[in-house]
Amino acid sequence: MAVDNGRQVRRRQVFYIPGYDPIHPRRYRELYRTESAAQAQISGYAIGIRPKIGGGAYGWHADATIAGQTVTADVEVLVWSDIVRASMSHTIPATYGQLVRTAWTYVASGALRRLMWLRKGPVIAALYPVGMLLFQLIMALLIGAAAGIAGWWAITGISLPLYGLAGLLGLDAIIATAVWWVATAVWWVATAVQLAVWSAVTVWILRWFKRKDGRFFAYYLMHDYAYAARLKGANPPAMEARMAAFGAIIASALKSDVDEVLIVGHSSGAHLAVSILADLIRDEKVSVGGPALGFLAVGQVVPMVSFLPEAHRLRADLAFLSARPELTWIDVTAPGDGCAFALCDPVAVSGVAPPHQRWPLVISAAFSQSLSPERWKELRWRFFRLHFQYLCAFDRPKDYDYFQNTAGPLSLAERYRDRAPSQSRIDVAASKYTSVAA
C-alpha cells in the first residue's frame, strides 16, 4: 500500500477534477495564481506558478517555500468541460423539458425527500433553478399578455364602436351591416395581433433572462442537476470513457518518482474521483513503495447522485474506497456553503458504509471562523462564490489551507494525521437505494 511513509514531500503531482463547468480550465490556473499569492502573503510563505512542464491537457507548475522547505508541484486539470457543454440544452424549450424530467426523477424516486433529511442548503440550491425558471416563464407570460392586450385595445378601441354609432345615426341596414363586418374583421385582426405580440414579448423576455444567466445561474444549475438525473445516477458512456482516460493519466503518475500523487475533486468532481480511484485500486495500479496517494474532496455533492436509483456503480465505489488502506481520503466542506452537503459522510449517508470503514475523514473548513467577520459578511450571501472558497485564500486560516495541501511539504496523510472528524458530521444512512454494482 502507499498511504504515507513519513517522508517529506518535495515533489507532488496534483490532479484537479472540477465540477460541472463548461468554462475553459484556464480559470482554475488564474484562480490558483491570484489566491495562492494572497494566502502566501497572509500566512507568511512563498509560492509562485509558471507554465506547466511536460505533457497533459492543461495545468501549471508551482514552486513553494513553506516552513523553510522547498516543494515543487505539477498541477493538471482533468478536463471534462466539453462533455458539460455537450450536455447543455441550447434551446429554451429543451431546458424547460429538462426541468420537468429532472423534477420528476428526484420526486418520484423519493430522493428529494431523503436529501432534505441531510442539509436544506443544497436541496434549496437544487430547487432554485426550478423555481427561478418557472418565475421567468410566468413573468414572461404576464408581461407578454399585458403587451398583447394593450395592442388589442389600440386597434379595437375605435373600430368596435362604429357599429353602435351607425345605429345612433340612423344609417340604413345595409350600411350598418357593412360597418358591423368591418368592425368584426378589425376585431379578428386585433386578436391575431394580440397573440403575436404576446408570443413575441414572451420569447424576448425569456431570451433576455437566458442572456443574463451569468447573474441568475438558473439555466446552468438546471443543466447540472439534469445531467445527474438523466440516467438516474448512472454515468453516461462518454463520461465513463473520460474517467478511464483520467485513470490512465493518474496511473502513470503513480509509477513516477514523485513523493505524493494528490487527487482533488471539487463539487461533482468529487464523486468522479471516487470511481476513478476505486478503479485504480481494483486494477492494482497503486503499488507498495510508490508515491503516497491522497484524495482531497472539497464541496462534495455526492448524495445528489448516490441517492438516485441507478447509481449502483457510485455506491459500490464509495463502499470499496472507504475501506482501502492505499490512500488517505479527506472530505472538506463547510456549513456556510449552501451548495454542498456540508459535513455529510458520503459513504454513510448513502447507506453503504462497510463495518470496517476507515474513510473519509470528514472535517469542516469553518468559513465563519477561518474568514474574518468583514470578509465573511462580504461573501456570506454570494452562494456560488462560497462554493469555490475551498480553492481560495482564508484571511484567518485554521488547519485547512488549499495551497499547503497542494504545494506544502506535508503529505495529506501527515497533515491530518491527528485530526479528529468534525463532531457535527452526519453519518446516518438516509438513501432509499443502497444497491451496488455486481
N, C-alpha and C positions, 0 to 999 in steps of 0.2 A: 504493500500500500504506500501512498505518497501523501500522507496527511501533513506532516511537518517534521523536519528533522532537527529543528533548533538552530539551524544556521541563519546567519544574517542574509537578507535579500539584497543582492547587489544588482541583479538583472531580473526584470519581470516582464512577462508578456501578458498584456491585458486585452481581453476581447469584450467589447461592449455591444450588447444586444438591445437596441432601442425598442420602445413600444410601437404601437400602431401609428406610424408617422409617414406621411407622403413626401416630406421635405428632404432635400439632399443632405447627406450626413455632414457636410461642412459646418452645419450649425453646431454640431457637437464639438468639433475642433475649436471653434471660436468661443463656445461656452467654456470649454476646459481652459483655454488660454486666458480669458479675462477673469474667470472665477478662481483659478489656481493662483494667479498673481495677487488677487485680493486676499485669499486665505493665507498666502505666504507672508504678506505684509502684516496681517493680524497676528499670526501665530509665530512669527519670527524665524521662518526658514526660507530657503531659496528654491525656486522651481521655475523652469522655463521650457518651452516647447520649440521644436523645429520640425522640418519636413520628415516624413516617415522614411525609415531606412528599409530597403528590401521591397518585396512584392506585396500582394494583398490588395483588397478592394479599396479601402480608404482608411487613413489613420494619421498618426503623428508620433514623434519621438519626444519623450520627456526626460529631462535631467533635473535631479533634485538633490539638495543637500539638507538633510533633516537630522537633527540631534547629532550633528558632526559626522554623519555617514552619507556617502555619495551613492546614489541609486540611479540607474537608468531604466526606463520603461518604454516599451513599444506598445502603443495602443492602436488597436484595429477595430473599426466599426463593422459589425456583421450586418450587411445592408439587406433589407427586405422592403425598402420604400417602393420599389417597382411593383411588388405584389400588392402593397397597400393601395397604390394608385389604381391598379387594375381592378381592385375590388370595389372601388367607389362608384356609386351610381352618378352618372354625369347629368342626368335629367331630373327635373323636379318631380314629375310623376313617379319615376323609379325610386326616388328617395322616400316618397310617401308610401310606396309599396313595401319598401324595406321596413318602414315604421310599423305597418300592420303585421307583417310576418314576424318581426323580432319581438314585438309586444306579445303576440300570441304564443311564441315559443317559450318565453320566460313565465308567462302567466299560466298557460295550460299545463306546463311541466311541473308547476309548483316551485320552480327555482326562485322566483322573485320573492315569494312569501318567506322562504327559508333564508334567503340572503338578508332579509330585513331583520332576522334574529341576530345577525352579527353586528353590522355597522350601518347606521342610517345614511351616513355621508355618501358612500359610493352608490347606494341604491337611489338616493336622490339625484346623484350625478347621472345615473342611468336613466332615470325618469325625466331628467331635464330636457334632453333633445326631443322626447316625445311631446312634452308639454309646450316647449318653445315652437316646435314645428306646427303643432295644432293651433297655437296662438297666432302664428304668422298666417296660417291659412284662414282663420276666422277674420283676422284684421283685413286681409286682402279681399275677402268676400264682402265684408261690410262696407269697406271704402269703395269697392267696385260697384256694389249695389247703389250706394248713395250717388256716385257719379252717373250711373245709368238712369236713375230716377230723375236726377237733375236734367239730363239730356232729354228724357221723355217729356218733362214739363215744358222745356224750352221749345219743343216742336209743337206740342198739342195745346199749349196754353192759349193760343189764339185761334187755331183752326177748329177745335171742337165746339166752341160757342156759335160757330157760323150757322149751324142748323137751327138752333133756337132763335137766333137773330132773324133768320129768314121767316120764321113763323110770326114773330112780332111785327115785322114789316108788311105782313100780309101778302108775301110773294105767292104765286100760284104753285100748285102741287108739283109741276114739272121742275121748276127752278129749285123748290125746296128739296125734292128728291136728289137733284144733281148736287146740291150743297151737302146733303147727307152722305152721298157716295164719296165726295171729296174729303169730307171730314173723317169718314171711315178709313179711306186709303191713307190719310195722314196718320191716323192712329196706329195702323199696322206698320207703317214706316217708322214711326216713333218707337214702337215696341221693338222692332228689329234693331234700331239704333241703340236702344236701351241695353239690349242683350249684348250687342257688340262692344259697347263702352264698358259694360260690367266685366265682360271677359277680358278685354284689353287691359283695363286698370288692375284687375286681379292678377293677371300674369305679370304685369310690370312690377307690382309690389312684391310678388313672390320672388321675382328675379332680383329685385333690389335687396331683399333680405339675404338671398344666396350670395350676392356680391359682397355683402358685409359680414359674411360668416367668420371672418377673421376676428370679429368682435364678439359674435354670439356663440360660435362653436357648435351650433345645433346640427348642421349637416355633418361636420367632422365626427362628432360623438355618435351620431346615428349610424354612420358608416362603420365606426369602431365596434359598437355592440352588435350590429348586423353581421359583421364578419365572423364573430364568435358564434352567433346563433344560427348562421346559415346551415351548417351541418350539425347543429345541436351539440357542439362541443368537440367534434372530431376535426382534425386538421385537414384542410384541402390538400389534394395531391401536390400542387405547386409548392405549398409550404413544407410538406414532408420532404420534397426533393431539396429545397433550400436548407432545411435543417440538417439533412445528410451532408450537404456540402460544407456547412458550418462545422459539423463534427469532424470532417476530414481535415479542415484547417487547424482545429484545436488539437487533434491527434498528432499532427505534425509538430506543433509547438511542444507537446508533451514528450517528444523524443529529442528536443533540443537541450542545450546546456544552460538554460535559464534556471534561476532559483525557484521561481514561482510562476505558475500559469493561473491567472485570475479571470474568472468569467463574471461580468457584471450584467445582470438582467434588470432592466428598468420597466416598470408598469407591466404591460402584457409581454414584454420581452423576458420577464422572469419565468413564466410558465414554458416558454420556448426553451429556455436554458435548462429547465428541469428535465425535459425529454431528451435534449441533446446530451447532457451529462449522463443520464441513465443509459443511453445507448452506448456511450463511450466505455462506461464501466462494464456493461454486459459483454461488450466486444473485446474486453481485456486490453484496452488502449491506455489504461493508467497503470504504469508498471512500478514495481518496487525499486526504490533508489532514484526515481525520476524526479522532476520538479514537483514541489508542493502544489496541490490543486485546491484553489479556493473558489467559492461561489458566493458572490455578494448580490442578494436580491434586494432591490430598493423600490418602494412604492408599488408592491405587487398587487395584482388584481386577480389572483389565481381562482378564487371562488366563482367569479363571473363565468368562468369556463368549466371548472371542475364540477360545478353543481348541475350542469346540463346532462341530459340522459345519455348522449353518445360519447361523452368524454372518457371512455374506457381507458384509452392509452394514457392520458394525462394522469388519471387516478392511479394506474399501475406504476407509472414512473415516479409519482410522489411517494408512494409506499416503498418502492425499491430504494430510491435515493436517500430516503430518511434514515435508513439503517446502515448505510455504507461507511466504512472507515477510510475509504480512499480520498475523501475530500473534507473540507470544512465549509459548512453552509451557514451563512449569517443572513437573517432576514431583518431588514431595517425598514420600518415605517414610522409614521407619526400621527397621532390623533388629529393634529392640525391639518393634515392632508385629507380633504374630503373626497378625493378621487381614488384613494387606496383603502384596502381592507386593513386598517391600522391594527397592529398587534394581534392579528388573527394568524394562528399557526395554520398554514395552508394544508398541511397533511392531516392534522387532527380535525379541523372543521369540515374537511372533505370526507370524513368518515373512513379513512383508510390507514390510520396510524397503526403500525405493527407493534407487538408487545415490546420489542427491543428498539423502539425508535430512539435515535440519538440526535437527529437534525429536523428542522433548523433551530438555531439559537435565535429566538425572537427578541429583538431589542427595539427601543424607541429612539428616534433621532431628536425627540423632545424639542420641537420647533419653538414652543413658547418659552423654553429655558435657554436654548442654545442661540437664540436670536435676542438681541436687546429689545426692550419694550418699544423703542422707537421703530426699529426695523420690523418687529412683529406686527405692530399697528399698521405699518405701511403695506405689508404683504398679506395680512390675515384674510382679506376678502378677495384676494386675487387667486382663486382656486386653481386655475390651470398653471399659474406660475409656481404656486406652492408644490404642485405635483413634481416639479423639476428641482425643488430645493435640495434634494439629496445630492445633486450634481453640482451644487453651488457652495459659495463660502458662507460660513457662520461667523458672526462677529463676537459671539460668546460661546465658542465651541466647547463641547463636552468630550465624550470619548468617540464620537462619530466624526470623522474627517475624511471626506471622499478622496482627497489628494494624498493624504498619508496612506490610505488603503491602497491606492493605485500606484503611488510613487515613493512610498516610505520604506525604511529599512526593515520593518517587521512584516512577516507574512500575516495573512488573515488569521490563521490559527493562533499565532503567537500574540497578535494584537488583542484578541478577545479570549485568550486562554482562561482568564479568571473572571470573565464577565458572566454574571448571573442573568437569566432571562428576565424580561420585564414581568413584574408582578401583576400587571394589568392585562397580560396576554389572554386571548380567548382560545381555548383548546378543547372545546366541546364539539362533538360531532353534530353537524347540522344539515348535511346534504341528504336529500331523499335518495339519490342514486349513489351507490358505492361499488357497483360492479367494476371490474378491471379487465384489461385485455388479457387474453389467454397467453 
